[in-house]
Amino acid sequence: MSKQQQYHGSGWKNLVMAAVSQKPSTDFLTGDWKTFMPVADFEKCVTCLTCVMLCPEGAARLDSNTGKVYFDLNFCKGCGICAAECPTKAIVMQIPEKDKAEE
């Protein structure tokens, strides 16, 4: 079985270390191991899009229908760059609710 056949249809957890996948990163939902998640305060947000530009995972996105920034938690790694760089401090990093319930 070729490596391409071996990894076809696999999730990111099934890949061996340093594996190269033929699938784009958007096919792997990799946000399930984060400790913190971003939460936006829309009263403080001025939609400067700094978080969108600096998010290394492309998880911070602008919703064209509402004109507000949202975070795709399927891809967010919880790095906190968005919160650290937000000029109005409209983003805070919080522990996801499901993790709080498990404690």
C-alpha positions as semicolon CSV with decimal commas, in nm:
position;residue;x (nm);y (nm);z (nm)
1;M;0,000;0,000;0,000
2;S;0,143;0,337;-0,101
3;K;0,169;0,619;0,152
4;Q;-0,089;0,813;-0,047
5;Q;-0,335;0,526;-0,017
6;Q;-0,249;0,480;0,350
7;Y;-0,339;0,840;0,444
8;H;-0,634;0,890;0,211
9;G;-0,936;0,951;0,429
10;S;-0,736;0,973;0,752
11;G;-0,774;1,253;1,004
12;W;-0,477;1,447;1,133
13;K;-0,454;1,225;1,443
14;N;-0,384;0,921;1,223
15;L;-0,086;1,072;1,045
16;V;0,259;0,963;1,157
17;M;0,500;1,229;1,280
18;A;0,644;1,435;0,993
19;A;0,397;1,281;0,748
20;V;0,306;1,469;0,434
21;S;-0,057;1,461;0,341
22;Q;-0,200;1,515;-0,005
23;K;-0,509;1,677;0,146
24;P;-0,527;2,052;0,219
25;S;-0,512;2,157;0,583
26;T;-0,873;2,270;0,563
27;D;-0,974;1,903;0,538
28;F;-0,840;1,838;0,890
29;L;-1,034;1,976;1,183
30;T;-0,741;2,046;1,411
31;G;-0,891;2,272;1,675
32;D;-0,993;1,996;1,913
33;W;-0,677;2,007;2,125
34;K;-0,681;2,373;2,225
35;T;-0,678;2,477;2,589
36;F;-0,815;2,827;2,533
37;M;-1,056;2,973;2,280
38;P;-1,103;3,332;2,170
39;V;-1,420;3,516;2,271
40;A;-1,498;3,855;2,115
41;D;-1,669;4,147;2,287
42;F;-1,850;4,312;1,996
43;E;-1,907;4,633;2,195
44;K;-1,529;4,686;2,198
45;C;-1,458;4,546;1,850
46;V;-1,400;4,812;1,582
47;T;-1,364;4,549;1,304
48;C;-1,005;4,651;1,230
49;L;-0,942;4,290;1,114
50;T;-0,604;4,269;1,290
51;C;-0,707;3,931;1,429
52;V;-0,809;3,809;1,083
53;M;-0,476;3,917;0,931
54;L;-0,260;3,771;1,209
55;C;-0,434;3,440;1,278
56;P;-0,183;3,173;1,170
57;E;-0,461;2,918;1,116
58;G;-0,710;3,138;0,932
59;A;-0,960;3,068;1,210
60;A;-1,047;3,437;1,261
61;R;-1,280;3,534;0,979
62;L;-1,507;3,818;0,880
63;D;-1,873;3,726;0,834
64;S;-1,976;3,923;0,525
65;N;-2,344;3,903;0,624
66;T;-2,309;4,054;0,972
67;G;-1,985;4,246;0,927
68;K;-1,853;4,089;1,248
69;V;-1,548;3,877;1,313
70;Y;-1,603;3,518;1,419
71;F;-1,367;3,234;1,509
72;D;-1,390;2,893;1,344
73;L;-1,317;2,678;1,648
74;N;-1,270;2,372;1,427
75;F;-0,933;2,519;1,325
76;C;-0,841;2,755;1,611
77;K;-0,544;2,625;1,811
78;G;-0,595;2,870;2,099
79;C;-0,258;3,041;2,051
80;G;-0,393;3,380;2,167
81;I;-0,225;3,593;1,900
82;C;-0,561;3,751;1,818
83;A;-0,618;3,853;2,181
84;A;-0,263;3,975;2,230
85;E;-0,266;4,192;1,919
86;C;-0,622;4,327;1,936
87;P;-0,581;4,706;1,968
88;T;-0,908;4,750;2,160
89;K;-0,866;4,435;2,376
90;A;-1,199;4,308;2,241
91;I;-1,080;3,946;2,243
92;V;-1,014;3,740;2,553
93;M;-0,898;3,381;2,574
94;Q;-1,122;3,152;2,778
95;I;-1,131;2,785;2,861
96;P;-1,403;2,619;2,649
97;E;-1,723;2,533;2,839
98;K;-1,699;2,158;2,767
99;D;-1,357;2,150;2,938
100;K;-1,491;2,335;3,243
101;A;-1,762;2,071;3,286
102;E;-1,504;1,789;3,279
103;E;-1,304;1,935;3,568
